[in-house]
Amino acid sequence: DPPYGLTDGDTSSLREIGFNGLYRLTPDGMVTLIDGSHRRPNGVTLSPDGRTLYLALSDEKRPQVLAYSLGADGLPTGQRLFRDMGKELAAGEPGLPDGIKTAPDGTVFATGPGGVHVCAPDGRLLGKIRTGKAIANCCIGEDGKTLFLTSADRLAAVPLIARGG
């Protein structure tokens, strides 16, 4: 995770390691590094089948969501760009990729410039929940009926329409 909260950020003497990483906690309690190559790895979520891990990059130089294919052992077997939010950021829309959640039907809700990007499992943009401000996080609650959003000064609830059978 990024060095948020440290006064000098990346150059803080309080940092214990020299990179920001994406980690995995194994069932037996071991922490292993999955990827240490990103500047601002942040929000993570899994696909409903557990075969894809989505990673939000809270990086103004690379505002993206990546998708990692996972093998049976839970380790990555490949990586691809899932959603690039550079166009929205360049247009001045507030926010960066941050919180991200996956619905039971595979729909991905990724916070980013302009609000929440609602994406199909293949990365196609289905729509945006435009908020006019940076959204830090989101979660799905009330048995999948509501998407909750948080910002610096608000908590919002957005009703969801169930898809599929």
Residue frames as a rotation matrix with the C-alpha (Angstrom) as fourth column:
ASP 1
0.583 0.813 0.000 0.00
0.813 -0.583 0.000 0.00
0.000 0.000 -1.000 0.00
PRO 2
0.227 -0.487 0.844 1.20
0.321 -0.781 -0.536 3.58
0.920 0.392 -0.021 -0.54
PRO 3
-0.582 -0.564 -0.586 2.95
0.736 -0.057 -0.675 5.48
0.347 -0.824 0.448 2.28
TYR 4
0.093 0.700 0.708 -0.16
0.083 -0.714 0.695 7.49
0.992 -0.006 -0.124 3.13
GLY 5
0.929 0.332 -0.163 0.01
0.206 -0.099 0.973 9.11
0.307 -0.938 -0.161 6.56
LEU 6
0.188 -0.928 -0.321 3.79
0.928 0.060 0.368 9.45
-0.322 -0.367 0.873 6.58
THR 7
0.508 0.052 -0.860 4.83
0.132 -0.991 0.018 13.11
-0.851 -0.123 -0.510 6.62
ASP 8
-0.192 -0.693 -0.695 7.47
-0.673 -0.422 0.607 12.74
-0.714 0.585 -0.385 3.92
GLY 9
0.719 0.613 -0.329 5.67
-0.652 0.429 -0.626 10.02
-0.242 0.664 0.707 1.93
ASP 10
0.915 -0.329 -0.235 8.06
0.118 0.773 -0.623 8.00
0.387 0.542 0.746 -0.22
THR 11
0.036 -0.977 0.208 11.11
-0.033 -0.210 -0.977 9.65
0.999 0.028 -0.040 1.34
SER 12
0.664 0.299 0.686 10.03
-0.650 -0.222 0.726 9.16
0.369 -0.928 0.047 4.96
SER 13
-0.491 -0.871 0.025 12.65
-0.713 0.385 -0.586 7.66
0.501 -0.305 -0.810 7.26
LEU 14
-0.237 0.499 0.834 9.78
-0.782 0.411 -0.468 5.71
-0.576 -0.763 0.293 8.88
ARG 15
0.599 0.429 -0.676 9.34
-0.772 0.536 -0.343 3.53
0.215 0.727 0.652 5.79
GLU 16
0.344 -0.430 0.835 10.43
-0.467 0.693 0.549 -0.01
-0.814 -0.579 0.038 6.47
ILE 17
-0.015 -0.338 0.941 10.78
0.718 0.651 0.245 -1.06
-0.696 0.680 0.233 2.81
GLY 18
-0.633 -0.436 -0.639 11.71
-0.026 -0.813 0.581 0.92
-0.774 0.385 0.504 -0.29
PHE 19
-0.919 0.381 -0.097 8.68
-0.101 0.011 0.995 0.10
0.380 0.925 0.028 -2.44
ASN 20
-0.286 0.912 0.294 4.89
-0.858 -0.107 -0.502 -0.05
-0.426 -0.396 0.814 -2.34
GLY 21
-0.955 -0.239 -0.178 3.53
-0.292 0.868 0.401 -3.54
0.058 0.435 -0.898 -2.78
LEU 22
0.231 0.954 -0.194 0.56
-0.881 0.289 0.373 -5.73
0.412 0.085 0.907 -3.46
TYR 23
-0.754 -0.560 0.344 0.57
-0.657 0.616 -0.434 -8.62
0.031 -0.553 -0.832 -1.00
ARG 24
0.134 0.743 -0.655 -1.18
-0.395 0.647 0.652 -11.91
0.909 0.171 0.381 -0.42
LEU 25
-0.299 -0.109 0.948 -2.04
-0.937 0.225 -0.269 -13.42
-0.184 -0.968 -0.169 2.94
THR 26
-0.589 0.026 -0.808 -1.94
-0.362 0.885 0.293 -17.21
0.722 0.465 -0.512 2.57
PRO 27
0.482 0.856 -0.186 -4.41
-0.242 0.334 0.911 -19.45
0.842 -0.394 0.368 4.42
ASP 28
0.417 -0.385 -0.824 -1.61
0.794 0.595 0.124 -20.45
0.442 -0.706 0.553 6.81
GLY 29
0.846 0.079 -0.527 -0.90
0.410 -0.728 0.549 -16.79
-0.340 -0.681 -0.649 7.71
MET 30
-0.229 -0.971 0.070 2.16
0.762 -0.134 0.634 -16.11
-0.606 0.198 0.770 5.54
VAL 31
0.683 0.339 -0.648 2.43
-0.074 -0.850 -0.522 -12.74
-0.727 0.404 -0.555 3.81
THR 32
-0.169 -0.723 0.670 3.90
0.768 0.329 0.549 -12.88
-0.617 0.607 0.500 0.31
LEU 33
-0.314 -0.041 -0.948 4.62
-0.364 -0.917 0.160 -10.13
-0.876 0.396 0.274 -2.19
ILE 34
0.435 0.504 0.746 2.61
0.588 0.470 -0.659 -10.43
-0.682 0.725 -0.092 -5.41
ASP 35
0.341 -0.280 0.897 3.87
0.806 -0.404 -0.433 -7.26
0.484 0.871 0.088 -7.13
GLY 36
0.262 -0.337 -0.904 6.24
0.699 -0.580 0.419 -4.53
-0.665 -0.742 0.084 -5.98
SER 37
-0.546 -0.580 0.605 6.46
0.830 -0.276 0.484 -2.63
-0.114 0.766 0.633 -9.27
HIS 38
0.180 0.726 0.664 3.67
0.723 -0.555 0.410 -0.06
0.666 0.407 -0.625 -8.87
ARG 39
-0.697 -0.466 0.546 4.02
0.107 -0.820 -0.563 3.46
0.709 -0.333 0.621 -7.45
ARG 40
-0.695 0.524 0.493 0.61
-0.717 -0.454 -0.529 3.66
-0.053 -0.721 0.691 -5.74
PRO 41
-0.622 0.535 -0.572 -1.11
0.192 0.812 0.551 0.26
0.759 0.233 -0.608 -5.49
ASN 42
-0.747 0.386 0.541 -4.27
-0.660 -0.527 -0.536 0.72
0.079 -0.757 0.648 -3.47
GLY 43
0.081 0.893 0.442 -7.74
-0.876 0.275 -0.395 -0.85
-0.475 -0.355 0.805 -3.66
VAL 44
-0.894 -0.320 -0.314 -8.15
-0.430 0.811 0.397 -4.56
0.128 0.490 -0.862 -4.36
THR 45
0.140 0.904 0.405 -11.04
-0.813 0.339 -0.474 -6.91
-0.565 -0.263 0.782 -5.00
LEU 46
-0.842 -0.352 0.410 -11.55
-0.120 0.862 0.493 -10.42
-0.526 0.366 -0.767 -6.36
SER 47
-0.506 0.687 -0.521 -13.90
-0.678 0.057 0.733 -11.67
0.534 0.724 0.437 -9.05
PRO 48
0.373 0.760 0.532 -16.76
-0.928 0.309 0.209 -13.86
-0.006 -0.572 0.820 -7.76
ASP 49
0.922 -0.031 -0.386 -14.96
-0.054 0.977 -0.205 -17.04
0.383 0.210 0.899 -8.92
GLY 50
0.758 -0.651 0.044 -11.69
-0.111 -0.061 0.992 -15.97
-0.643 -0.757 -0.118 -7.27
ARG 51
0.407 -0.599 0.690 -9.76
0.847 0.530 -0.040 -16.25
-0.342 0.601 0.723 -10.54
THR 52
0.061 -0.376 0.925 -9.17
0.610 -0.719 -0.332 -12.51
0.790 0.585 0.185 -11.12
LEU 53
0.074 -0.126 -0.989 -7.71
0.882 -0.455 0.124 -9.94
-0.466 -0.882 0.077 -8.74
TYR 54
0.507 0.147 0.849 -8.37
0.593 -0.774 -0.221 -6.29
0.625 0.616 -0.480 -9.57
LEU 55
-0.113 -0.633 -0.766 -5.91
0.930 -0.338 0.142 -3.63
-0.348 -0.697 0.627 -8.38
ALA 56
0.873 0.380 0.305 -6.60
0.450 -0.869 -0.204 0.12
0.187 0.316 -0.930 -8.39
LEU 57
-0.237 -0.971 -0.019 -3.54
0.957 -0.230 -0.179 2.32
0.170 -0.061 0.984 -8.93
SER 58
0.779 0.478 -0.405 -3.98
0.575 -0.802 0.159 5.63
-0.249 -0.357 -0.900 -7.07
ASP 59
-0.260 -0.963 -0.071 -1.26
0.669 -0.233 0.706 7.14
-0.696 0.136 0.705 -9.23
GLU 60
0.499 0.474 -0.726 -1.78
-0.099 -0.801 -0.591 10.47
-0.861 0.367 -0.353 -10.96
LYS 61
-0.329 -0.687 -0.648 0.84
-0.812 -0.146 0.566 9.37
-0.483 0.712 -0.509 -13.51
ARG 62
-0.860 0.060 -0.506 -0.92
-0.254 0.810 0.529 6.06
0.442 0.584 -0.681 -14.13
PRO 63
-0.477 0.753 0.453 -4.58
-0.755 -0.086 -0.650 6.17
-0.451 -0.652 0.610 -13.01
GLN 64
-0.333 0.246 -0.910 -5.56
-0.675 0.612 0.412 2.62
0.659 0.751 -0.038 -13.92
VAL 65
0.391 0.360 0.847 -7.18
-0.749 0.660 0.065 -0.56
-0.535 -0.660 0.527 -12.73
LEU 66
-0.500 -0.616 -0.609 -5.27
-0.823 0.556 0.113 -3.74
0.270 0.558 -0.785 -13.51
ALA 67
0.718 0.669 0.193 -6.57
-0.695 0.704 0.142 -7.31
-0.040 -0.236 0.971 -13.63
TYR 68
-0.502 -0.859 0.102 -4.35
-0.862 0.507 0.020 -10.21
-0.069 -0.078 -0.995 -12.54
SER 69
0.442 0.523 -0.729 -5.29
-0.522 0.811 0.264 -13.74
0.729 0.264 0.632 -13.62
LEU 70
-0.059 -0.416 0.907 -4.86
-0.979 0.203 0.030 -16.09
-0.197 -0.886 -0.419 -10.68
GLY 71
-0.455 -0.179 -0.873 -3.88
-0.445 0.894 0.049 -19.74
0.771 0.411 -0.486 -10.81
ALA 72
0.435 0.653 -0.621 -5.28
0.144 0.630 0.763 -22.52
0.889 -0.421 0.180 -8.62
ASP 73
-0.138 -0.595 -0.792 -2.61
0.931 0.195 -0.309 -21.67
0.339 -0.780 0.527 -6.04
GLY 74
0.702 0.524 -0.482 -3.89
0.658 -0.737 0.158 -18.06
-0.273 -0.428 -0.862 -5.84
LEU 75
-0.178 -0.847 -0.500 -0.76
0.313 -0.531 0.788 -16.63
-0.933 -0.016 0.359 -7.44
PRO 76
0.437 0.368 -0.820 -0.81
-0.535 -0.627 -0.567 -14.41
-0.723 0.687 -0.077 -10.54
THR 77
0.053 -0.376 0.925 -0.35
0.639 0.724 0.258 -16.04
-0.767 0.578 0.279 -13.92
GLY 78
-0.417 -0.169 0.893 -0.79
0.843 -0.440 0.310 -12.86
0.341 0.882 0.326 -15.96
GLN 79
-0.287 0.285 -0.915 -1.71
0.472 -0.789 -0.394 -9.20
-0.833 -0.545 0.092 -15.81
ARG 80
-0.392 0.196 0.899 -3.71
0.857 -0.276 0.434 -6.91
0.334 0.941 -0.060 -18.11
LEU 81
-0.984 0.174 0.033 -5.05
-0.177 -0.958 -0.225 -3.37
-0.008 -0.227 0.974 -18.19
PHE 82
-0.473 0.881 -0.028 -8.66
0.850 0.447 -0.279 -3.46
-0.234 -0.155 -0.960 -17.04
ARG 83
0.676 0.696 0.243 -9.57
0.729 -0.680 -0.078 0.24
0.111 0.230 -0.967 -17.08
ASP 84
-0.569 -0.816 0.103 -7.51
0.808 -0.578 -0.116 3.34
0.154 0.017 0.988 -17.89
MET 85
0.501 0.780 -0.374 -8.87
0.847 -0.530 0.030 6.51
-0.175 -0.332 -0.927 -16.26
GLY 86
-0.498 -0.834 -0.236 -6.24
0.731 -0.551 0.403 8.87
-0.466 0.028 0.884 -17.65
LYS 87
-0.558 0.356 0.749 -8.68
0.549 -0.518 0.655 10.61
0.622 0.778 0.094 -19.98
GLU 88
0.554 0.826 -0.104 -11.02
0.585 -0.297 0.755 11.51
0.592 -0.479 -0.648 -17.12
LEU 89
0.339 -0.508 -0.792 -8.15
0.795 -0.295 0.529 12.72
-0.502 -0.809 0.304 -14.94
ALA 90
-0.708 -0.645 0.288 -6.72
0.688 -0.538 0.487 14.83
-0.159 0.543 0.825 -17.79
ALA 91
-0.222 0.731 0.646 -10.18
0.501 -0.483 0.718 16.39
0.836 0.483 -0.259 -18.23
GLY 92
-0.689 -0.164 0.706 -10.01
-0.391 -0.735 -0.553 17.60
0.610 -0.657 0.442 -14.62
GLU 93
0.449 0.865 -0.224 -12.49
-0.242 0.359 0.901 15.18
0.860 -0.350 0.371 -13.10
PRO 94
0.087 -0.440 0.894 -11.83
-0.967 -0.254 -0.032 14.84
0.241 -0.861 -0.448 -9.35
GLY 95
0.683 0.143 0.716 -10.38
-0.529 0.773 0.350 11.70
-0.504 -0.618 0.604 -7.80
LEU 96
-0.382 -0.775 -0.503 -8.05
-0.907 0.419 0.042 8.82
0.178 0.473 -0.863 -8.55
PRO 97
0.236 0.396 -0.888 -8.63
-0.183 0.915 0.359 5.07
0.954 0.077 0.288 -8.66
ASP 98
-0.518 -0.331 0.789 -8.96
-0.813 -0.096 -0.574 3.97
0.266 -0.939 -0.219 -5.04
GLY 99
-0.394 0.434 0.810 -11.72
-0.488 0.648 -0.585 1.79
-0.779 -0.626 -0.044 -3.62
ILE 100
-0.460 0.220 -0.860 -12.99
-0.796 0.327 0.510 -1.08
0.393 0.919 0.025 -5.76
LYS 101
-0.394 0.420 0.818 -15.62
-0.481 0.664 -0.573 -3.78
-0.783 -0.619 -0.059 -5.24
THR 102
-0.878 0.123 -0.462 -17.06
-0.353 0.486 0.799 -6.64
0.323 0.865 -0.384 -7.28
ALA 103
-0.020 0.955 0.297 -20.74
-0.982 0.037 -0.186 -7.58
-0.189 -0.295 0.937 -7.30
PRO 104
-0.080 0.040 0.996 -21.83
-0.245 0.968 -0.059 -11.24
-0.966 -0.249 -0.068 -7.27
ASP 105
0.832 0.433 0.347 -22.63
0.224 0.309 -0.924 -11.00
-0.508 0.847 0.160 -11.01
GLY 106
0.112 -0.905 0.411 -19.04
0.965 0.197 0.171 -9.84
-0.236 0.378 0.896 -11.73
THR 107
0.672 0.144 0.726 -19.80
0.393 -0.901 -0.184 -6.14
0.628 0.409 -0.662 -12.22
VAL 108
-0.228 -0.834 -0.503 -16.84
0.965 -0.126 -0.229 -4.07
0.128 -0.538 0.833 -11.00
PHE 109
0.883 0.426 0.197 -17.42
0.367 -0.888 0.277 -0.77
0.293 -0.173 -0.940 -9.20
ALA 110
-0.052 -0.987 -0.155 -14.15
0.993 -0.034 -0.115 1.22
0.108 -0.160 0.981 -9.28
THR 111
0.749 0.228 -0.622 -13.82
0.371 -0.922 0.109 4.66
-0.549 -0.312 -0.776 -7.77
GLY 112
-0.279 -0.845 0.456 -11.84
0.927 -0.112 0.359 7.06
-0.253 0.523 0.814 -9.92
PRO 113
-0.956 -0.130 -0.263 -11.87
0.072 -0.973 0.218 10.45
-0.285 0.190 0.940 -11.62
GLY 114
-0.673 0.739 -0.043 -15.46
-0.504 -0.414 0.758 11.67
0.542 0.532 0.651 -11.77
GLY 115
0.202 0.794 0.573 -17.01
-0.979 0.160 0.123 9.18
0.006 -0.586 0.810 -9.34
VAL 116
-0.119 -0.158 0.980 -17.54
-0.330 0.937 0.111 5.44
-0.936 -0.311 -0.163 -9.69
HIS 117
-0.397 -0.087 -0.914 -16.78
-0.912 0.151 0.382 3.62
0.105 0.985 -0.139 -12.94
VAL 118
0.265 0.579 0.771 -19.18
-0.514 0.761 -0.395 0.71
-0.816 -0.292 0.499 -13.40
CYS 119
-0.315 -0.566 -0.762 -17.53
-0.949 0.165 0.270 -1.97
-0.027 0.808 -0.589 -15.54
ALA 120
0.834 0.453 -0.315 -18.36
-0.500 0.862 -0.084 -5.36
0.234 0.227 0.945 -17.01
PRO 121
0.730 -0.560 0.392 -15.99
0.031 0.600 0.800 -8.21
-0.683 -0.571 0.455 -16.06
ASP 122
0.401 -0.593 0.699 -14.18
0.914 0.306 -0.265 -7.74
-0.057 0.745 0.664 -19.40
GLY 123
-0.529 -0.672 -0.519 -13.43
0.696 -0.693 0.189 -4.07
-0.486 -0.261 0.834 -18.58
ARG 124
-0.447 0.440 0.778 -16.09
0.597 -0.502 0.627 -2.43
0.666 0.745 -0.038 -20.74
LEU 125
-0.985 0.155 -0.078 -17.43
-0.057 -0.713 -0.699 0.73
-0.164 -0.684 0.711 -19.16
LEU 126
-0.420 0.906 0.052 -21.14
0.882 0.394 0.259 0.26
0.214 0.155 -0.965 -18.48
GLY 127
0.542 0.580 0.608 -21.62
0.382 -0.814 0.437 3.70
0.749 -0.005 -0.663 -16.96
LYS 128
-0.681 -0.732 0.009 -20.48
0.363 -0.348 -0.864 6.13
0.636 -0.586 0.503 -14.31
ILE 129
0.507 0.678 -0.532 -21.97
0.844 -0.268 0.464 7.26
0.172 -0.685 -0.708 -11.06
ARG 130
-0.238 -0.590 0.772 -20.97
0.445 -0.773 -0.453 10.92
0.863 0.236 0.446 -11.29
THR 131
0.305 0.289 -0.908 -20.52
0.949 -0.015 0.314 12.50
0.077 -0.957 -0.279 -7.90
GLY 132
0.737 -0.058 0.673 -18.71
0.121 -0.969 -0.217 15.76
0.665 0.241 -0.707 -8.65
LYS 133
0.470 -0.630 0.618 -16.10
-0.882 -0.361 0.303 14.91
0.032 -0.688 -0.725 -6.04
ALA 134
-0.453 -0.737 -0.501 -13.41
-0.634 0.662 -0.400 12.36
0.627 0.137 -0.767 -5.28
ILE 135
0.758 0.640 0.125 -14.81
-0.581 0.576 0.575 9.10
0.296 -0.509 0.808 -3.92
ALA 136
-0.177 -0.898 0.404 -12.42
-0.984 0.167 -0.060 7.27
-0.014 -0.408 -0.913 -1.62
ASN 137
-0.960 -0.173 0.222 -14.17
-0.201 0.973 -0.112 3.96
-0.197 -0.152 -0.969 -1.22
CYS 138
-0.090 0.956 -0.281 -17.25
-0.924 0.025 0.381 1.92
0.371 0.294 0.881 -1.93
CYS 139
-0.941 -0.109 0.320 -18.90
-0.217 0.921 -0.324 -1.24
-0.259 -0.374 -0.891 -0.69
ILE 140
-0.413 0.824 -0.389 -21.89
-0.374 0.236 0.897 -3.33
0.831 0.515 0.211 -1.64
GLY 141
-0.971 0.100 0.219 -24.39
-0.187 0.260 -0.947 -3.91
-0.152 -0.960 -0.234 1.14
GLU 142
-0.217 0.967 0.132 -27.97
-0.714 -0.065 -0.697 -4.76
-0.665 -0.245 0.705 2.00
ASP 143
0.077 0.181 0.980 -27.76
0.238 0.952 -0.194 -8.13
-0.968 0.248 0.030 0.21
GLY 144
-0.612 -0.475 0.633 -26.45
0.700 0.047 0.713 -6.52
-0.369 0.879 0.303 -2.98
LYS 145
0.338 0.880 0.335 -29.17
0.941 -0.318 -0.115 -3.89
0.005 0.354 -0.935 -3.18
THR 146
0.993 0.036 -0.113 -27.06
0.054 -0.985 0.163 -0.84
-0.106 -0.168 -0.980 -2.30
LEU 147
0.140 -0.973 0.185 -23.69
0.794 -0.001 -0.607 0.60
0.591 0.233 0.773 -3.24
PHE 148
0.852 0.055 -0.521 -22.31
0.426 -0.653 0.626 2.75
-0.306 -0.756 -0.579 -0.42
LEU 149
0.301 -0.737 0.605 -19.82
0.600 -0.346 -0.721 5.51
0.741 0.580 0.338 -1.32
THR 150
0.594 -0.171 -0.786 -17.52
0.660 -0.455 0.598 7.53
-0.459 -0.874 -0.157 0.92
SER 151
0.353 -0.545 0.761 -15.75
0.435 -0.624 -0.649 10.82
0.828 0.560 0.017 0.28
ALA 152
-0.701 -0.713 0.021 -13.90
0.346 -0.365 -0.864 13.24
0.624 -0.598 0.503 2.54
ASP 153
-0.916 0.345 0.203 -17.18
-0.388 -0.638 -0.665 14.67
-0.100 -0.688 0.719 3.82
ARG 154
0.004 0.987 -0.158 -20.04
-1.000 0.003 -0.008 12.38
-0.008 0.158 0.987 2.76
LEU 155
-0.837 -0.010 0.547 -21.50
-0.020 1.000 -0.013 8.92
-0.546 -0.022 -0.837 2.89
ALA 156
-0.268 0.752 -0.603 -23.91
-0.952 -0.302 0.047 8.13
-0.147 0.586 0.797 0.07
ALA 157
-0.442 0.247 0.862 -26.13
0.045 0.966 -0.253 5.15
-0.896 -0.073 -0.438 -0.73
VAL 158
-0.466 0.244 -0.851 -26.94
-0.877 -0.255 0.407 4.28
-0.118 0.936 0.332 -4.34
PRO 159
0.344 0.640 0.687 -29.67
-0.460 0.753 -0.471 1.69
-0.819 -0.154 0.553 -5.02
LEU 160
-0.758 -0.599 -0.259 -28.55
-0.554 0.381 0.740 -1.13
-0.345 0.704 -0.620 -7.32
ILE 161
0.452 0.840 -0.298 -30.67
-0.877 0.359 -0.318 -3.06
-0.160 0.406 0.900 -9.78
ALA 162
-0.024 -0.447 0.894 -29.93
-0.268 0.865 0.425 -6.77
-0.963 -0.229 -0.141 -9.62
ARG 163
0.062 -0.055 -0.997 -28.75
-0.998 0.001 -0.062 -8.25
0.004 0.998 -0.055 -12.93
GLY 164
-0.757 -0.410 -0.509 -28.94
-0.491 0.871 0.027 -11.79
0.432 0.270 -0.860 -14.14
GLY 165
-0.074 0.785 -0.615 -31.01
-0.133 0.604 0.786 -14.75
0.988 0.140 0.060 -13.00
